[in-house]
Structure formats: C-alpha cells, structure tokens
Amino acid sequence: QVYLKESGGGLVQPGGSLRLSCAASGAIFSVNGLGWYRQTPGKQRELVARFTDSGNTVNADFATGRFTISRDIAKNTGYLQMNSLKPEDTAVYYCNADIQYYSGSFIRNHDTWGQGTQVTVAS
C-alpha cells in the first residue's frame, strides 16, 4: 500500500504565500507525474500544476506566475509554492501521482491521491 499526504495548508491573507508539501510513503519504487489539484464545493477538481513524464511542468493559467511546483525525488516529496494568493484560490488542495511500488517480487502501479489540505485566503 502506498500513500500521499499533503501538509502546509491554512489561513492566509490576500497577497500572502503558502508552501504545500506532498509526501509519499510505502514500499515505493518511483513517484511519477506528481501533480497538484484543487476543488471547491460544487465544482469539479481542477489541475493546478503537474510534472509531465519528461520532467517538464504544466501549469493552469491561474497558476502561471504565482504558483511553482517542485519536487525532491530522493525524498519522494512534492511541493507547491503559492504566492500572491487571492480569495478565489480558497479550496482544498490535493496531490496526485502514479506511484510504482514493490509488491512481493513485482512492481505495481497505483494512481494515488492524498486526503487534501484546506487553503483559505481571507482578510
């Protein structure tokens, strides 16, 4: 079994910054395509930013210039640096990855989601 756990959410004033972390755990072989998504009540979950298979990044338009995705491959951890936050960035933020893990003598894949972390931007 493999897991992703987000941390770093909270309440921040407009214009402020937060850094979210996403730590993978379990019998991990590799963490691929790590991405951040967000969801507000009544809306579909939407992409914030993610890594492609080649290691490039893809950002949503609203994230470009304000949010930066990064990762520490050795630590199986991803990050989302969010600057110049706006009230409309308020959401639950989730991380997602395709995790390859050891299962006996095999390596299996699992599309894994974290439980989410609340980000609230308000004065």
N, C-alpha and C positions, 0 to 999 in steps of 0.2 A: 504494500500500500504506500502511496506517495501523497504528499500534501503540499499545499501552498498556503502561507499565512501572511496576510498584509498587516502592516502597522504604520503608525505615523499620522493617522487622521486626527481631526479635531476641529475646534472652532478657531477661525482666524478672521481678522478684519479685512475688508476690501483693500486691495493693494498689497496684502501680505503674502507670505510664502509658506509652503509646507513641503516636506520631503517624505514621500511614502516609500516603504520598503516592502519587498515580497520575498520571503524566504521559503525555499523548497526543502522538504525533508523526506526521509525514507531511503530505500536502497537505490539511490539514483545513479544512473549511468550518464545521462545528459539531460539538460533542460533546453528545449528548442522553442523558437518562435514566441518568446515571452512577450506578453502584451498587457496593457492596462486598458480597462473599460470602465464606464460609469453608467449609473442608472438612477433615474429619479422616479418617484411614484407615478404610475400611469403611462410611463414612457418605456420604449424598448431600450435595452442595453446598447450603448454605442461605444465605438472604438475611440480611445484617446490617443494611444501611441503603441507601436509594437515593433519588434525586431523581425526582419524577414529571415529566410533560411540562409541568405548570404551575409547576414550580419548588418545589413542596412536598416534604417528606421523609416517607419511610415507614421506620419502624424495627421490627426484630424485638423481641419482648417482652424478650428477654435484653439487648438493647442500650439500651433506653429508660432514660434517667437516667444512663447510664455512657458511652455512645459518641455522638459527634457527627459527622455528615457535613457537609462544607462543600466549596466549590469556588471557584476563581479562573477565571472564564470567559475573561478576557483571556489567561491563561497556559495554557489548556486542561489544567488540573490539578485533581484532586480530592484530598480529604484525609479521613482518618478519625482523629479524636482518640479514643483509648480510655483511660478512667480506671478506677480501682478494678478492675484486672484480676484475674481468677480463674484457677486452673489449668484449669478447663473451657473457658476462652477459647483454649487452645492449639489451633492449627490453621494451615493455610495460608490466607492471606487473598488474595483475588483482586478485582480491579476489572473492571468491565464497562461498556460504553457502546455506544450506537448512534451510530457516527461517520459523519457526512456528509463526503465528501471529493471533491476535484476529480479528474476523470478525463477528460483531454482537454477537450472543451467541455461535458462533462456533470458533474453532481453525483450521486454514487452513495452508497449506504448500506452499512455493514458492521457487523454485530454483533460487537464486538471484545472479547476477553478478554486480560488480562495474563497473565504467566507465574506470578504468585503470589509471595508473600513469607511466610516462616515466622515465626510468633509463638509463642513458648514462654513460658509463665508457670509458674515453678517457683522454689522457695527453694533 
